[in-house]
């Protein structure tokens, strides 16, 4: 099968959509398919500068794509049409409804189009200023893009509902979750060394949260949650890893929690293997941090999928999160993790305390999450996409 993948952002930028795109291509290639990635010239140049020997075939869409997008999107669409006429791809995998889906819509009469949203293009929450659809005019472009797709991939039931709210019929939607490279999590880790690196005492419980700062992540709940745990006699430290996490440091200081919360703004989130052949996600450094933790906590108010929840499960760390969109789609309460009331430090503290003090509950969560996470292994996810492509082409 000859597959074109269209994305408007790529490595070395590290976000969920970029990592997904890279992994999907690699695993489709392993299954014997010819896959070509098309990206704006800016990202084409940045990726080529990495000089990886990973066999990825990448092409620029044209040039100055972002400048053309607002005034002359037809030029971008024309470039994609020319590429299709030359290469004769069997199917196009589009990443994101805007801008990729918007400009790819012109191909709908020539070749099947499969769209996988990345979350921000579909979800919208005015209270936290989240979503591309908050921009004037973008929502209509997104609706138009969705109407032109052959099939749409939803990461979770939440995204399925978001598609439906935008007028997509159910028979065009298929749910395929994100993937995790389980093999990377099977290596042994010197857990005590990592804990010493962050000054965690033997009798302290290490709580971990990973992800860039954004209002939707609910990080503002952490200081009050931590304070409640201390008041209950729990001896805990809380490590926050991600860009911008220090923005809640002032809240920690206000509650005299400066020593309890640890902020790690920068951590290597990818690495190349010894032969410089390909990226690895997440990096060994990040996997070591996961495995050094006692409880993974995600206080999010809104997610598309919550990739870090799956990574925590893969690392063998019990999960406490919220009964919020995206989170509840991944974690089953009292089975693979605990769901707390959104925006409730009391509920979050209650569940963290349960995992810390109830050994039987902890072991049950770990056992069942280990079984569940196998469903998300990348070979299984790539096979699901392959099956979808074949069904479309055979129809």
N, C-alpha and C positions, 0 to 999 in steps of 0.2 A: 504494500500500500504506500502511496506517495502522499505525504501529509504536509500541509503548510501550517505553521503556527504563527499567528500574528499577535504581537504584544507591543505596547507603547512605552514599556520600561523594562529594563533587564539588568543583569549583573554588570558591574559590581555593586549596584544598589541592592540592599538586602531587605526585602519585605516578603510577606507571604506569597504574593503573586509571582514575584521574580524567582523565588526558590521553587515554587510549584512548577513554573514553566520549565526551568532547567531540569528538574527531576523527571517531569513527564517526558520530555524529549529524550533524555538518556535511557529511560526504561522502554520507551517505544522503539528506540534504536536497538536495544538488546533483544527485542522481540522480532527483529528483522525488517522493520519498516524504514523507509527513507523519509527523514523528517528535515524540513528546512524552516529555519526561524527568520521571520521578517520583523525588523525593529526600526525605529527612527535612526537616522544617520548618526546622531549624537551617541546613542547607546551602542550602535554597531562599532563605532570607533573606540569607545571605552572598553568594550569587551575584547576586541581584537588586540588592544594594548596589553591585555593580560597574558597573551601568547600561550594559552593552554593548548595542549595536544590531546584534546578530548573527542575529536572527530565530529564536533558540532558544525553543521553547515548554516551559516548566518549571512543574511543579505540586508542591506539598507533598503527601506521602503523607497525613499527618494532623497530629498535633502530639505532641511529647514521645515520639517513636518509640522512642528508646533506653531510656527509662524503662519503656515498655510491653513491650519485647521480652522481658524475663525473666519477667514476671508475667502479662502479658495479650497474648501475640503474636496471639491471635485477633482483637483489635481492629484491628491493622494489616492482617491478612489480609482482614478485612471491608471495610476502606477500599479495598483494592485491588480487591475484587470489585465494589464500588459504582462505582469508576472504570471498570471494564471494562463494566459494564452501561450506563453513561452514554455512554462514548466508542466502544464496540464496536471495539476494536483488532483488527487481523487477526492480530497476533503480538506476543509480549512478548520483549524481549531483556533478560535478567537478568545483572547484573554481580556475580559472587561467589556462592558457594554458601551462605555464612552472613555476615550475616543475610538478605540479599536473597532468595536461593533458598529459604531456610527458610520465609519468610512468603509467598512467591509460589506455593508448592506447591499452595495451595488453589485456584488458578486452573486447574489442569491439566485439569479436566473441561470447562472452558469455552473455552479458547483455547490454541494451541500455545505452549510455553515453550522458549526457547533460553538456555542458561546458558553464560557464559564466566567461568571462574575467574580470580582475580587472582594466584594462586600461594600466598600464605600461607594461604588457606582450604583448599588441597588438599595442599600439601607439608608434611612433618613431619620434623624432625631434632632429636631430644632432645639430642644432643651439643652443639648450639649454641643450644638453646632457641628453635627456630624453628617456627612453625606454629600456627594457631588450634586444630588438633586436639589440641594438648597440654592444652587446657582441659577440665576435667571436664564431660562431657555434650555438649560441642559436636560431637564426632566423630559421635555418633549422629544429631544434628540435620542434620549435613552429609550423611550417608548417606541420610537420609530425603529431603532436598532433591534430591539427585541422582536418586533413584528416581522423582521426580515430573516430571522434565524430559523434553521431547520429544526434544531433541538437546542435546549438550554440545560446546562448542568447546574444543579443546586447542591451546594455543599451540605446543607442541612434542611430539615423541614421548615425552619424559619425563613430561609432563602426561597424555598418553594412558595411560601405565602407572600413574600415580597414580590416575586414574579407575578403571581396571580393578581395581586393588587394593582399591578401595572398592565393588566389585561392579557396576560399570557395564558392560553388554554392549558389545562392540566396534561393533555396528551402530548404536549411538546416539551414537558419538563421531566428530567430524570435526576435522581439524587445519587451523586457519587461523592464521597467525602474526600478530604485531603489525605495525603499519604505521609508516612514516617519511615525512615530508613532504620528498621529494627536492628540490622546487623551492627550499626554503629554503637548501639547501646549495650551490646553484649560483652564488650571488653571490660577487663578488670580495672578498678579505680582505687587509688590510695585515698580512701575517704577521710582518714584521720589527718593526712597531710593537708588536704584542702580545707578542712575545718580549722586547723592551726593557722593556716594562711589568713583566715578572716577573724582569728582570735576567739573562736568558739570553744568554750570549756567543755570538758567531758560530760558534765551534768546539765548542760544547756540544750534545749530543744531548738534546732535551727529551722525556722520558717523561711520559705523562699517564694518570691514573686518575680517573674521575668516578663518583660515587655516594655516597649517605649512608653513614655508618659503621654497620656491623653485623657481628657475628662471621662471618656467612656470606660476607661480601665478601673475607675473607682479607687484609685490610690489614696485619695483624701480620706477614705475610711480607715486606712491602716493605723495611723497614730492612736485613734480612739479605741480601735480593736485591740491594739497592743497594750494600751493602758488597762483595759478591762481584764486581759489575761494576767497581767502583773498583780492586779488587785485580788485575783482569785488564787494567787500563789504559784502560778505557772512560771517556771524559769526559762524564758525564751529569748532568742535573738532573731531579728528579722532582716534578711538580706534581700534587697531590691536591685535587680539587674536590668539595665536598659537606658537608652538615651533619654535624658530629661528627668529621671526619677528623683533627682535632688530637688525638684521643684516643690516637694512636700516636706523638705527638711525644716522649714520654719514652723510647720505644724508639730513636728517632733520636738523641736526646741521649746515650744509653748507648753508642752506637756511633760517637759523634763525627760524626754526619751532619747536624747542625743546619742547615748552610748548603746542603746538597745537596737536602734535601726542602723543598718549598714547600707550605704549607697554605692553601687558599682555602676558608674555611668557607661564605661566602655569595657567591652569584653569581646574577644575574637569570636565572631559568630559563624565563621566559615574557615576552611583551610583547604589547601591542595594536598594531594597525596605525594609520596616521595618522588614519583616520576613526573609530577606537575601535569598529570593527565586530566584531573577534574576536581571540582569543588566537593567538599564534604559538608553536609548540614545536619545538625549543628556541629560546631567544632568540638574537638576533644575537650578543650577547656570548659566549654559550656556543659557538656555531658558530665564532666567531673563535678561541676557545681550542682547539677541536678542530683547526682548520686550521693552528694555529701549532705543533702537536706533531709529532714525528718518529716516535714509536711509541706506540700506545695499549695499555695493559696492564691486564688485568682478572684479578686473582689469586683469583677467587671460588671458594668451596667448594660453593656451591649457588645456582642461579638458576632462575627459571621460564622466562625468555626471554633476558634480557640485552640490553635495548633499547640501551644505550650501545655495544654491539658493532656494531649496525647503524648507529647514528649515526656512529661512527668510520669505518666503511666508506664511508658517504655523504660524509664529509668528505675522503676520500682519504688516510686514515692507516692504515698497516699495523697489524694486530692481533695481540697475544700474549695468550692467555688460558689456561685450564686445561681438562683433560679431565674436567670435572665436569658433573653434570646441568644442563641449560639452556645452558651454554656450548658443549658439544660438539654440541648440536642446531643451533646457529646457525653455528658456525665449522667448516669442513672442514679438517683438518690438512694443512698443506703446500700448500693450494690457496687458501683465502680467509683464512688466518691460521695461526698456530702454536698447538698445544695442548701445555701443559706438564702434568707430573704434579701433581695437586692437593696442596697443602700442602708443596710442595718448592721452596724458594728456589733450589736448585742448578739444577733443571730450568727454572725461570722465567728465571734469569740466562742459562742456555745459549741459550734461544730469543730473548731480547732481544738478546744479542750477535750471533746469527746475522742478525737483521734489520738490525742496525746495520752489520755488516761485509760482508754478502753482497749486493751491489747487484743481481745477477741474481735472487736469491730475493725481494728486496724488490719489484722491478718485477713479478714474477709474481704475488705476493700482491695487489698493488694492482690489477693488471689484472683478475684473476679476481674479486676482491671487488667491484669496480665493476660487473661484469656481474651478480653474484649479488644485489647490493642492489636492483637494479631490480625484483626480485620482490616487495619489501616496500613499494613505493610505495603511498601511501594509496588512490588510485583503484582499484588492483588488489585491495586488501584489502576495500574497501567492496563491490566487485563480487562478491567471494567470499561475503560475508554476504548480499547480495541474492539470489544464486543459491541459497544454503541456504534462505532464507525461502520462495522460490518453490517449491522442491522439496517443502518441508513442506506448503505450502498446496495444492499440486497433487496430493499423495498421496491 
